[in-house]
Protein backbone atom coordinates (compact mmCIF):
# COMPACT_ATOMS: atom_id res chain seq x y z
CA UNK A 1 0.00 0.00 0.00
CA UNK A 2 1.33 3.44 -0.92
CA UNK A 3 -0.75 5.61 1.36
CA UNK A 4 0.71 9.03 0.53
CA UNK A 5 -0.08 8.49 -3.17
CA UNK A 6 -3.71 7.79 -2.24
CA UNK A 7 -3.56 10.72 0.18
CA UNK A 8 -2.54 13.05 -2.61
CA UNK A 9 -4.43 11.69 -5.59
CA UNK A 10 -7.48 9.71 -4.53
CA UNK A 11 -8.90 12.78 -2.84
CA UNK A 12 -11.86 14.54 -4.36
CA UNK A 13 -11.44 18.28 -5.06
CA UNK A 14 -12.85 21.51 -6.39
CA UNK A 15 -12.51 22.51 -10.03
CA UNK A 16 -9.14 23.96 -10.85
CA UNK A 17 -8.81 27.69 -10.11
CA UNK A 18 -5.76 28.81 -12.05
CA UNK A 19 -4.97 32.42 -12.69
CA UNK A 20 -1.78 31.41 -14.49
CA UNK A 21 -2.21 31.70 -18.24
CA UNK A 22 1.24 30.75 -19.54
CA UNK A 23 2.69 27.28 -20.02
CA UNK A 24 5.60 26.36 -17.77
CA UNK A 25 9.17 26.28 -18.98
CA UNK A 26 11.57 23.43 -18.26
CA UNK A 27 14.08 23.99 -15.48
CA UNK A 28 17.77 23.39 -16.08
CA UNK A 29 18.71 20.74 -13.50
CA UNK A 30 21.85 18.93 -12.42
CA UNK A 31 20.84 15.52 -11.03
CA UNK A 32 22.57 13.21 -8.57
CA UNK A 33 20.70 9.88 -8.68
CA UNK A 34 20.64 6.92 -6.30
CA UNK A 35 19.11 3.44 -6.05
CA UNK A 36 17.65 1.53 -3.11
CA UNK A 37 20.11 -0.38 -0.90
CA UNK A 38 20.57 -4.12 -1.38
CA UNK A 39 17.49 -6.12 -0.42
CA UNK A 40 15.10 -3.17 -0.80
CA UNK A 41 13.16 -1.30 -3.47
CA UNK A 42 12.30 2.39 -3.47
CA UNK A 43 8.68 3.00 -2.54
CA UNK A 44 8.95 6.77 -2.46
CA UNK A 45 11.49 9.53 -1.97
CA UNK A 46 10.33 12.42 0.20
CA UNK A 47 11.98 15.44 1.85
CA UNK A 48 15.58 16.63 2.03
CA UNK A 49 17.24 18.46 4.93
CA UNK A 50 19.83 21.24 4.74
CA UNK A 51 22.73 18.79 5.07
CA UNK A 52 21.50 16.82 2.05
CA UNK A 53 19.94 13.93 3.98
CA UNK A 54 16.98 12.49 2.08
CA UNK A 55 14.06 10.69 3.75
CA UNK A 56 11.41 8.38 2.35
CA UNK A 57 10.15 4.83 2.27
CA UNK A 58 11.56 1.47 1.14
CA UNK A 59 10.02 -1.94 0.55
CA UNK A 60 11.80 -4.93 2.07
CA UNK A 61 12.04 -7.36 -0.87
CA UNK A 62 11.85 -10.40 1.42
CA UNK A 63 9.03 -9.43 3.80
CA UNK A 64 7.28 -6.82 1.62
CA UNK A 65 7.14 -4.55 4.67
CA UNK A 66 7.23 -0.78 4.07
CA UNK A 67 9.89 0.92 6.20
CA UNK A 68 11.13 4.49 6.46
CA UNK A 69 14.66 5.48 5.49
CA UNK A 70 17.22 8.23 5.76
CA UNK A 71 19.99 8.55 3.20
CA UNK A 72 22.94 10.77 4.05
CA UNK A 73 24.55 13.06 1.49
CA UNK A 74 27.37 10.51 1.41
CA UNK A 75 24.96 7.75 0.39
CA UNK A 76 24.53 5.87 3.68
CA UNK A 77 21.04 4.40 4.16
CA UNK A 78 19.44 3.80 7.56
CA UNK A 79 16.12 1.94 7.70
CA UNK A 80 13.48 2.54 10.35
CA UNK A 81 10.25 0.76 11.31
CA UNK A 82 8.05 2.30 14.01
CA UNK A 83 7.04 0.00 16.90
CA UNK A 84 4.02 -2.23 16.19
CA UNK A 85 3.70 -0.91 12.65
CA UNK A 86 2.81 -2.57 9.37
CA UNK A 87 4.13 0.40 7.36
CA UNK A 88 6.32 3.38 8.25
CA UNK A 89 6.94 6.61 6.35
CA UNK A 90 9.59 9.26 6.95
CA UNK A 91 8.35 12.34 5.15
CA UNK A 92 10.27 15.44 6.27
CA UNK A 93 13.45 16.35 8.14
CA UNK A 94 14.80 19.59 9.57
CA UNK A 95 18.36 20.86 9.83
CA UNK A 96 18.80 19.45 13.34
CA UNK A 97 18.09 15.89 12.21
CA UNK A 98 14.51 15.68 13.49
CA UNK A 99 12.41 13.50 11.20
CA UNK A 100 8.65 13.80 10.73
CA UNK A 101 6.66 10.77 9.68
CA UNK A 102 3.76 8.46 10.34
CA UNK A 103 3.01 4.78 10.61
CA UNK A 104 0.10 2.38 10.27
CA UNK A 105 -0.80 0.02 13.11
CA UNK A 106 -0.01 -3.63 12.50
CA UNK A 107 -3.22 -4.58 14.32
CA UNK A 108 -6.71 -4.08 12.87
CA UNK A 109 -8.14 -1.55 12.06
CA UNK A 110 -4.74 -0.12 11.13
CA UNK A 111 -5.00 3.49 12.25
CA UNK A 112 -2.38 6.05 11.19
CA UNK A 113 -0.22 7.80 13.80
CA UNK A 114 2.22 10.68 13.36
CA UNK A 115 5.61 10.81 15.06
CA UNK A 116 8.83 12.76 15.40
CA UNK A 117 12.14 10.88 15.42
CA UNK A 118 15.55 12.26 16.39
CA UNK A 119 18.20 9.58 16.70
CA UNK A 120 16.49 6.89 18.76
CA UNK A 121 14.07 9.32 20.45
CA UNK A 122 10.52 8.61 19.25
CA UNK A 123 7.69 11.06 20.03
CA UNK A 124 4.13 10.14 19.07
CA UNK A 125 1.96 12.86 17.51
CA UNK A 126 -1.77 12.11 17.57
CA UNK A 127 -4.30 14.85 16.96
CA UNK A 128 -6.87 14.91 19.80
CA UNK A 129 -9.98 12.84 19.06
CA UNK A 130 -8.76 11.90 15.55
CA UNK A 131 -8.61 8.28 14.45
CA UNK A 132 -5.77 9.02 12.01
CA UNK A 133 -2.93 11.52 12.07
CA UNK A 134 -0.39 12.09 9.29
CA UNK A 135 2.74 14.11 10.14
CA UNK A 136 4.54 15.42 7.06
CA UNK A 137 7.17 17.97 8.05
CA UNK A 138 8.95 19.82 10.85
CA UNK A 139 10.87 23.08 10.62
CA UNK A 140 14.01 24.25 12.40
CA UNK A 141 11.95 25.94 15.12
CA UNK A 142 10.13 22.70 15.97
CA UNK A 143 6.80 23.56 14.35
CA UNK A 144 5.34 20.56 12.55
CA UNK A 145 2.51 20.15 10.06
CA UNK A 146 0.25 17.31 9.02
CA UNK A 147 -3.36 16.27 8.66
CA UNK A 148 -5.99 14.43 10.66
CA UNK A 149 -9.27 12.66 10.03
CA UNK A 150 -11.83 15.16 11.27
CA UNK A 151 -14.67 12.75 10.45
CA UNK A 152 -15.34 9.71 8.29
CA UNK A 153 -15.37 11.89 5.16
CA UNK A 154 -13.36 15.00 6.06
CA UNK A 155 -9.60 15.45 6.45
CA UNK A 156 -8.13 18.70 7.76
CA UNK A 157 -4.60 20.00 8.08
CA UNK A 158 -2.89 21.29 11.19
CA UNK A 159 0.17 23.07 12.49
CA UNK A 160 1.55 21.94 15.85
CA UNK A 161 3.64 24.37 17.93
CA UNK A 162 4.59 23.68 21.56
CA UNK A 163 1.74 21.22 21.98
CA UNK A 164 -0.88 23.57 20.51
CA UNK A 165 -2.77 22.60 17.36
CA UNK A 166 -3.90 25.16 14.79
CA UNK A 167 -6.36 23.76 12.24
CA UNK A 168 -5.61 24.43 8.57
CA UNK A 169 -8.77 23.71 6.58
CA UNK A 170 -9.57 25.34 3.26
CA UNK A 171 -13.18 26.62 3.38
CA UNK A 172 -15.72 23.98 2.31
CA UNK A 173 -13.03 21.51 1.20
CA UNK A 174 -13.46 17.85 2.05
CA UNK A 175 -9.73 17.35 2.36
CA UNK A 176 -6.84 19.64 3.28
CA UNK A 177 -3.30 18.31 3.54
CA UNK A 178 -0.56 20.48 5.09
CA UNK A 179 2.57 18.99 3.53
CA UNK A 180 5.52 21.25 4.43
CA UNK A 181 6.50 24.25 6.54
CA UNK A 182 9.45 26.63 6.42
CA UNK A 183 10.96 28.63 9.28
CA UNK A 184 8.82 31.66 8.35
CA UNK A 185 5.61 29.75 9.07
CA UNK A 186 4.65 29.38 5.41
CA UNK A 187 2.79 26.10 4.89
CA UNK A 188 2.19 24.43 1.53
CA UNK A 189 -0.06 21.53 0.63
CA UNK A 190 -3.24 20.69 -1.21
CA UNK A 191 -7.01 20.88 -0.81
CA UNK A 192 -9.83 19.08 -2.57
CA UNK A 193 -13.57 18.58 -2.78
CA UNK A 194 -14.06 16.84 -6.14
CA UNK A 195 -11.86 15.28 -8.83
CA UNK A 196 -9.16 17.95 -9.06
CA UNK A 197 -6.55 18.86 -6.44
CA UNK A 198 -5.50 22.45 -5.72
CA UNK A 199 -2.16 23.65 -4.45
CA UNK A 200 -2.31 25.82 -1.35
CA UNK A 201 -0.07 28.25 0.48
CA UNK A 202 -1.14 29.13 4.03
CA UNK A 203 0.31 31.62 6.48
CA UNK A 204 -1.28 33.14 9.58
CA UNK A 205 -4.73 32.00 8.54
CA UNK A 206 -4.58 33.29 4.97
CA UNK A 207 -4.89 30.89 2.02
CA UNK A 208 -3.47 31.40 -1.46
CA UNK A 209 -4.27 28.93 -4.24
CA UNK A 210 -1.33 28.10 -6.52
CA UNK A 211 -2.09 25.80 -9.45
CA UNK A 212 0.13 24.55 -12.24
CA UNK A 213 -1.35 25.73 -15.56
CA UNK A 214 -3.64 23.39 -17.49
CA UNK A 215 -3.18 20.42 -15.16
CA UNK A 216 -6.11 18.05 -15.73
CA UNK A 217 -6.14 16.52 -12.25
CA UNK A 218 -4.67 19.45 -10.38
CA UNK A 219 -1.72 20.39 -8.24
CA UNK A 220 -0.03 19.36 -5.00
CA UNK A 221 2.53 21.67 -3.36
CA UNK A 222 4.91 19.51 -1.37
CA UNK A 223 7.95 21.55 -0.26
CA UNK A 224 8.90 25.15 0.56
CA UNK A 225 12.20 26.62 1.74
CA UNK A 226 13.00 29.78 3.68
CA UNK A 227 13.40 31.77 0.47
CA UNK A 228 9.81 30.92 -0.46
CA UNK A 229 10.79 28.63 -3.34
CA UNK A 230 8.15 25.91 -3.73
CA UNK A 231 8.25 22.46 -5.31
CA UNK A 232 5.24 20.37 -6.16
CA UNK A 233 3.64 18.05 -8.65
CA UNK A 234 0.93 18.44 -11.25
CA UNK A 235 -1.21 15.36 -11.65
CA UNK A 236 -2.46 13.13 -14.42
CA UNK A 237 -4.66 10.09 -13.86
CA UNK A 238 -1.78 7.91 -12.60
CA UNK A 239 1.40 10.01 -12.76
CA UNK A 240 2.86 13.03 -10.96
CA UNK A 241 5.11 15.53 -12.75
CA UNK A 242 7.45 17.68 -10.67
CA UNK A 243 7.88 21.44 -10.89
CA UNK A 244 9.65 24.37 -9.30
CA UNK A 245 7.71 27.56 -8.49
CA UNK A 246 9.51 30.83 -7.77
CA UNK A 247 8.43 34.48 -8.11
CA UNK A 248 5.22 33.47 -9.86
CA UNK A 249 7.00 31.33 -12.47
CA UNK A 250 6.56 27.57 -12.91
CA UNK A 251 9.39 25.42 -14.27
CA UNK A 252 8.97 21.71 -14.89
CA UNK A 253 11.53 19.25 -13.53
CA UNK A 254 12.44 16.66 -16.15
CA UNK A 255 15.09 13.93 -16.07
CA UNK A 256 16.21 13.01 -19.57
CA UNK A 257 15.42 9.36 -20.25
CA UNK A 258 12.80 9.08 -17.51
CA UNK A 259 9.13 8.46 -18.22
CA UNK A 260 8.26 11.05 -15.58
CA UNK A 261 9.94 12.80 -12.66
CA UNK A 262 8.36 13.76 -9.34
CA UNK A 263 9.44 16.40 -6.81
CA UNK A 264 9.27 15.70 -3.08
CA UNK A 265 11.12 18.38 -1.15
CA UNK A 266 13.48 21.36 -1.24
CA UNK A 267 15.99 22.52 1.35
CA UNK A 268 17.27 25.99 2.20
CA UNK A 269 20.22 25.57 -0.16
CA UNK A 270 17.86 24.98 -3.08
CA UNK A 271 18.54 21.24 -3.26
CA UNK A 272 15.47 19.36 -4.52
CA UNK A 273 14.64 15.71 -3.80
CA UNK A 274 12.38 13.41 -5.75
CA UNK A 275 11.99 10.27 -7.80
CA UNK A 276 12.56 9.29 -11.42
CA UNK A 277 10.31 6.65 -12.98
CA UNK A 278 11.89 4.53 -15.68
CA UNK A 279 10.53 1.41 -17.37
CA UNK A 280 8.29 -0.97 -15.41
CA UNK A 281 8.75 -0.62 -11.65
CA UNK A 282 12.31 0.65 -12.01
CA UNK A 283 12.83 3.98 -10.22
CA UNK A 284 15.71 6.12 -9.05
CA UNK A 285 15.84 8.63 -6.24
CA UNK A 286 17.54 11.95 -6.88
CA UNK A 287 18.72 15.22 -5.50
CA UNK A 288 19.06 18.09 -7.93
CA UNK A 289 19.88 21.75 -8.24
CA UNK A 290 17.51 23.41 -10.70
CA UNK A 291 17.41 26.88 -12.21
WODAVEN-V20283 format. One record per pair of residues at least 6 apart in sequence whose ideal C-beta (glycine too) atoms are under 6 Angstrom apart, sorted by sequence separation. I is the first residue (numbers start at 1). GAP is how many residues later the second one is. D is the distance in Angstrom with one decimal. If there is no record, write none. Layout:
BEGIN
i:I gap:GAP d:D
i:I gap:GAP d:D
END
This chain:
BEGIN
i:36 gap:6 d:4.6
i:48 gap:6 d:5.0
i:71 gap:6 d:5.1
i:82 gap:6 d:4.6
i:93 gap:6 d:4.9
i:104 gap:6 d:5.1
i:105 gap:6 d:5.2
i:127 gap:6 d:4.7
i:138 gap:6 d:4.2
i:149 gap:6 d:5.7
i:150 gap:6 d:4.6
i:170 gap:6 d:4.9
i:181 gap:6 d:4.9
i:224 gap:6 d:4.9
i:255 gap:6 d:4.5
i:266 gap:6 d:5.0
i:277 gap:6 d:5.3
i:59 gap:7 d:5.8
i:81 gap:7 d:5.0
i:115 gap:7 d:5.9
i:116 gap:7 d:4.4
i:126 gap:7 d:5.0
i:158 gap:7 d:5.0
i:159 gap:7 d:4.6
i:169 gap:7 d:4.9
i:190 gap:7 d:4.9
i:191 gap:7 d:5.3
i:200 gap:7 d:5.8
i:201 gap:7 d:4.3
i:212 gap:7 d:4.7
i:233 gap:7 d:3.8
i:234 gap:7 d:5.3
i:243 gap:7 d:5.3
i:244 gap:7 d:4.6
i:254 gap:7 d:5.7
i:47 gap:8 d:5.4
i:69 gap:8 d:5.6
i:70 gap:8 d:4.9
i:92 gap:8 d:4.3
i:104 gap:8 d:5.5
i:137 gap:8 d:5.3
i:147 gap:8 d:5.3
i:180 gap:8 d:5.2
i:211 gap:8 d:4.6
i:223 gap:8 d:4.4
i:253 gap:8 d:5.4
i:265 gap:8 d:4.5
i:275 gap:8 d:5.5
i:276 gap:8 d:4.5
i:46 gap:9 d:5.2
i:57 gap:9 d:5.6
i:58 gap:9 d:5.5
i:90 gap:9 d:5.1
i:91 gap:9 d:5.7
i:115 gap:9 d:5.4
i:135 gap:9 d:5.9
i:136 gap:9 d:5.9
i:158 gap:9 d:5.6
i:178 gap:9 d:5.1
i:179 gap:9 d:5.9
i:190 gap:9 d:6.0
i:191 gap:9 d:5.3
i:201 gap:9 d:5.7
i:221 gap:9 d:5.5
i:233 gap:9 d:5.5
i:243 gap:9 d:5.1
i:263 gap:9 d:5.9
i:264 gap:9 d:4.9
i:46 gap:10 d:4.4
i:69 gap:10 d:5.3
i:91 gap:10 d:5.2
i:102 gap:10 d:5.5
i:103 gap:10 d:5.8
i:115 gap:10 d:5.8
i:125 gap:10 d:5.0
i:136 gap:10 d:5.1
i:147 gap:10 d:4.9
i:158 gap:10 d:5.9
i:168 gap:10 d:4.9
i:179 gap:10 d:4.1
i:222 gap:10 d:5.1
i:243 gap:10 d:6.0
i:253 gap:10 d:5.5
i:264 gap:10 d:4.6
i:275 gap:10 d:5.8
i:276 gap:10 d:5.7
i:45 gap:11 d:4.3
i:57 gap:11 d:5.8
i:58 gap:11 d:5.0
i:90 gap:11 d:4.2
i:114 gap:11 d:3.7
i:135 gap:11 d:4.0
i:156 gap:11 d:5.6
i:157 gap:11 d:3.6
i:178 gap:11 d:4.5
i:189 gap:11 d:5.4
i:198 gap:11 d:5.4
i:199 gap:11 d:4.4
i:221 gap:11 d:4.1
i:232 gap:11 d:6.0
i:242 gap:11 d:3.9
i:263 gap:11 d:4.4
i:44 gap:12 d:5.3
i:67 gap:12 d:4.9
i:68 gap:12 d:4.4
i:89 gap:12 d:5.0
i:102 gap:12 d:4.7
i:134 gap:12 d:4.9
i:177 gap:12 d:4.7
i:199 gap:12 d:5.5
i:220 gap:12 d:5.4
i:262 gap:12 d:4.9
i:274 gap:12 d:5.7
i:44 gap:13 d:5.1
i:56 gap:13 d:5.7
i:89 gap:13 d:5.5
i:113 gap:13 d:5.7
i:134 gap:13 d:4.9
i:156 gap:13 d:4.1
i:177 gap:13 d:5.1
i:188 gap:13 d:5.5
i:198 gap:13 d:5.9
i:220 gap:13 d:5.2
i:231 gap:13 d:5.7
i:262 gap:13 d:4.9
i:43 gap:14 d:4.1
i:67 gap:14 d:4.6
i:101 gap:14 d:5.9
i:145 gap:14 d:5.2
i:273 gap:14 d:5.4
i:43 gap:15 d:5.9
i:55 gap:15 d:5.4
i:88 gap:15 d:4.5
i:133 gap:15 d:4.9
i:176 gap:15 d:4.6
i:187 gap:15 d:4.4
i:219 gap:15 d:5.3
i:230 gap:15 d:4.3
i:261 gap:15 d:5.2
i:43 gap:16 d:5.1
i:144 gap:16 d:4.8
i:271 gap:16 d:5.4
i:272 gap:16 d:4.9
i:53 gap:17 d:5.6
i:54 gap:17 d:4.6
i:87 gap:17 d:4.6
i:132 gap:17 d:4.3
i:175 gap:17 d:4.7
i:186 gap:17 d:5.0
i:218 gap:17 d:5.4
i:229 gap:17 d:4.8
i:260 gap:17 d:5.2
i:40 gap:18 d:4.2
i:41 gap:18 d:4.6
i:85 gap:18 d:3.9
i:86 gap:18 d:5.1
i:98 gap:18 d:5.8
i:99 gap:18 d:4.4
i:130 gap:18 d:3.8
i:131 gap:18 d:5.1
i:143 gap:18 d:4.7
i:173 gap:18 d:4.2
i:185 gap:18 d:5.7
i:217 gap:18 d:3.9
i:258 gap:18 d:4.3
i:259 gap:18 d:5.0
i:272 gap:18 d:5.9
i:53 gap:19 d:5.4
i:114 gap:19 d:4.3
i:130 gap:19 d:5.3
i:157 gap:19 d:4.4
i:174 gap:19 d:4.7
i:215 gap:19 d:3.8
i:217 gap:19 d:6.0
i:241 gap:19 d:5.5
i:242 gap:19 d:5.2
i:68 gap:20 d:4.4
i:86 gap:20 d:4.4
i:98 gap:20 d:4.6
i:111 gap:20 d:5.5
i:112 gap:20 d:4.0
i:113 gap:20 d:5.9
i:154 gap:20 d:5.7
i:155 gap:20 d:4.3
i:156 gap:20 d:5.3
i:157 gap:20 d:5.9
i:173 gap:20 d:4.9
i:198 gap:20 d:5.9
i:199 gap:20 d:3.8
i:242 gap:20 d:4.9
i:258 gap:20 d:5.9
i:52 gap:21 d:3.2
i:66 gap:21 d:3.9
i:67 gap:21 d:5.4
i:68 gap:21 d:5.7
i:82 gap:21 d:3.8
i:85 gap:21 d:5.8
i:97 gap:21 d:5.8
i:111 gap:21 d:5.5
i:114 gap:21 d:3.0
i:127 gap:21 d:3.7
i:157 gap:21 d:3.3
i:170 gap:21 d:3.7
i:196 gap:21 d:5.8
i:197 gap:21 d:3.4
i:239 gap:21 d:4.9
i:242 gap:21 d:3.2
i:255 gap:21 d:4.6
i:36 gap:22 d:5.8
i:39 gap:22 d:5.6
i:68 gap:22 d:3.6
i:84 gap:22 d:5.3
i:112 gap:22 d:5.9
i:196 gap:22 d:4.0
i:197 gap:22 d:6.0
i:199 gap:22 d:4.1
i:212 gap:22 d:3.7
i:240 gap:22 d:4.6
i:43 gap:23 d:5.8
i:197 gap:23 d:5.7
i:233 gap:29 d:5.5
i:147 gap:30 d:4.8
i:190 gap:30 d:4.3
i:233 gap:30 d:5.9
i:212 gap:31 d:5.9
i:57 gap:32 d:5.1
i:102 gap:32 d:4.9
i:114 gap:32 d:5.3
i:157 gap:32 d:6.0
i:231 gap:32 d:4.1
i:242 gap:32 d:5.4
i:68 gap:33 d:5.6
i:102 gap:33 d:5.3
i:145 gap:33 d:4.0
i:188 gap:33 d:3.8
i:199 gap:33 d:5.7
i:168 gap:34 d:5.4
i:55 gap:35 d:3.9
i:100 gap:35 d:4.8
i:231 gap:35 d:4.7
i:145 gap:36 d:4.6
i:188 gap:36 d:4.6
i:100 gap:37 d:5.2
i:170 gap:37 d:5.8
i:55 gap:38 d:5.0
i:100 gap:38 d:4.4
i:143 gap:38 d:5.9
i:186 gap:38 d:5.5
i:212 gap:38 d:5.8
i:37 gap:40 d:4.4
i:53 gap:40 d:6.0
i:98 gap:40 d:5.3
i:225 gap:41 d:5.0
i:231 gap:41 d:5.7
i:139 gap:42 d:4.9
i:141 gap:42 d:5.8
i:145 gap:42 d:5.5
i:182 gap:42 d:5.0
i:188 gap:42 d:5.8
i:223 gap:42 d:4.1
i:226 gap:42 d:5.0
i:136 gap:43 d:5.0
i:137 gap:43 d:4.4
i:140 gap:43 d:5.1
i:179 gap:43 d:5.0
i:180 gap:43 d:4.8
i:182 gap:43 d:5.8
i:183 gap:43 d:5.2
i:223 gap:43 d:4.3
i:225 gap:43 d:4.8
i:49 gap:44 d:4.1
i:55 gap:44 d:6.0
i:92 gap:44 d:5.6
i:94 gap:44 d:5.1
i:100 gap:44 d:5.6
i:137 gap:44 d:5.4
i:139 gap:44 d:5.1
i:180 gap:44 d:5.3
i:182 gap:44 d:5.0
i:46 gap:45 d:4.8
i:47 gap:45 d:4.1
i:50 gap:45 d:4.2
i:91 gap:45 d:4.7
i:92 gap:45 d:3.3
i:94 gap:45 d:5.8
i:95 gap:45 d:5.2
i:47 gap:46 d:5.6
i:49 gap:46 d:5.8
i:92 gap:46 d:5.9
i:94 gap:46 d:5.1
i:244 gap:46 d:5.4
i:12 gap:162 d:5.9
i:11 gap:164 d:4.5
i:13 gap:179 d:2.7
i:14 gap:179 d:4.7
i:12 gap:180 d:5.6
i:13 gap:180 d:5.4
i:14 gap:180 d:5.8
i:16 gap:180 d:4.9
i:11 gap:181 d:4.1
i:12 gap:181 d:6.0
i:13 gap:181 d:5.2
i:15 gap:181 d:5.9
i:12 gap:182 d:4.9
i:13 gap:183 d:4.8
i:13 gap:184 d:4.8
i:13 gap:185 d:6.0
i:17 gap:192 d:5.3
i:18 gap:193 d:4.1
i:20 gap:193 d:4.5
i:16 gap:195 d:5.6
i:18 gap:195 d:5.7
i:16 gap:202 d:5.8
i:13 gap:205 d:6.0
i:8 gap:212 d:5.1
i:27 gap:217 d:5.2
i:48 gap:217 d:4.7
i:50 gap:217 d:4.8
i:46 gap:218 d:4.9
i:47 gap:218 d:3.4
i:49 gap:218 d:6.0
i:50 gap:218 d:5.2
i:45 gap:219 d:5.3
i:48 gap:219 d:5.0
i:54 gap:219 d:5.0
i:48 gap:223 d:5.7
i:27 gap:224 d:3.8
i:31 gap:224 d:5.9
i:48 gap:225 d:3.8
i:24 gap:226 d:3.7
i:25 gap:226 d:5.3
i:26 gap:226 d:5.0
i:27 gap:226 d:5.6
i:24 gap:227 d:6.0
i:24 gap:228 d:5.1
i:26 gap:228 d:5.5
i:45 gap:228 d:5.7
i:45 gap:229 d:5.9
i:45 gap:230 d:4.4
i:45 gap:240 d:4.2
i:42 gap:241 d:5.1
i:42 gap:243 d:5.8
i:33 gap:251 d:4.5
i:34 gap:251 d:4.8
i:33 gap:253 d:4.8
i:31 gap:255 d:5.0
i:32 gap:255 d:5.1
i:31 gap:257 d:4.6
i:29 gap:259 d:4.5
i:30 gap:259 d:5.2
i:29 gap:261 d:4.1
i:27 gap:263 d:4.1
i:28 gap:263 d:5.1
END
